[in-house]
């Protein structure tokens, strides 16, 4: 890599780095939580620089469901399920013993996960028990519908591929057009949520998150794909978003059935490329290696943009480098670690397909967006700021950011890489909180990177759907 990670410009300057070093020598330390009002004001100023054009068109697939929210520990207690002696990972859940071990496997790290329950009797019992508990609630779910609603809230015209039940349709925002068949009832996803510091007897979660279980029948077969292909041609979107493919993970397909669905999806993506329509793929929690291999063949070669969280990033990198996947990653990864992983993913995908031009990593502490400078993506700095604020608003369940219910997890400075020889130290400026710089990857390949701090919600209303809202908010500003 020519001038590896070297050309740091824009907001990050030689003077700024010098000031950061000087502060450290003097033993200075910024109280960033004290600076939250300044950070909020600055992020709001950055996001207000961009308005989404009413003529913006976004096509979003696939699938949808009704989310049933419940406190995870309350549900397990109500079902008389105790913590196991040892946690254990399962690709699919078949009984209460596997449920307990599988839940604890992720709970102990505060890591998000989504698993298929092959035992429909167990799943129905879990849903019925959840409905009897205090605090139970329902909401529209699924990557595609949640992202579609966010795009519509941002001001875009949206085409959504979804199979929907009667109640589901009422939850869509104005501006969302549906294509897909009606069903008697939507698939249900059970969202088992927990808070930071929540205990399951002797076990404590280090951060708020959720364990999602489902027993889908409609979503894994992507039945909306064919009607969506026809409708999107007349719709003429600027952006095609593909999500929800984790529903195919460990689903009991008939022989050749999944392959056939990917063949059709590939035709859609090839057609999008011929029309010069940008394609975004929203990554997810995948555990079946053969499915990730299919994504590598049928989806990623045609994706201009990929969005994921801090767990999914090392998962994707591991598969790109070693052809295997990881289950657990750092709960609070350093900025330098995420940046190093992003660079590797970007370069490996770019080398393989010469297609990807944007990566968006949403973590608990910050947003990281990387865009190719010569690409069609724009407003990267404002997009990062808007994504950060959207994270707070969604997870707190409010339209406005409450500084009394927010905290900053970033330090007063961060390193651009874990490589000490190539690293630069980036100081945190509360009045210019989004740090952006360019890097030269050789052959004239200039990439812009922007890091925006999150005002982390301390009064969690809902973690599920956070990534979908964050990704959509960032994308809406960049097309």
ABEGO torsion letter per residue (X at the ends): XBGBGABBBEABBAAAAAAAAAAAAAGBBBBAAAAAAAAAAAAAAAAAABBBBAABBBBBOBEBBBBBBBBAAAAAAAAGBBBBABBBBBABBABAAAAAAAAAAAAAAGBBBBBBBABAAAAAAAAAAAAABBGBBBBBBEAAAAAAAAAAAAGBBBBBBBBBBAAAAAABBBGBBBBEBBBABBBBBBBBBBBBGBBBEABBBABBBBBBBBBBAAAAAGAAAAAAAAAAAAAGBABBBBBGAAAABGBBBBBGAAAAAAAAAAAAAAAAAAAGBBBBBBBBBBABAAAAAAAAAAAAAABABBBBBAAAAAAAAAAAAAGBBBABBBABBBAAAAAAAAAAAAAAAAAAAGABABBBBBBAABBBBBBBAABABBGAAAAAAAAAAAAAAAAAGBABBBAAABBBABBABBBABABAAABBBBBBBAABABBBBBBBAEGGBBBBBBBBBBBBBABBABABGAAAAAAAAAAAAAX
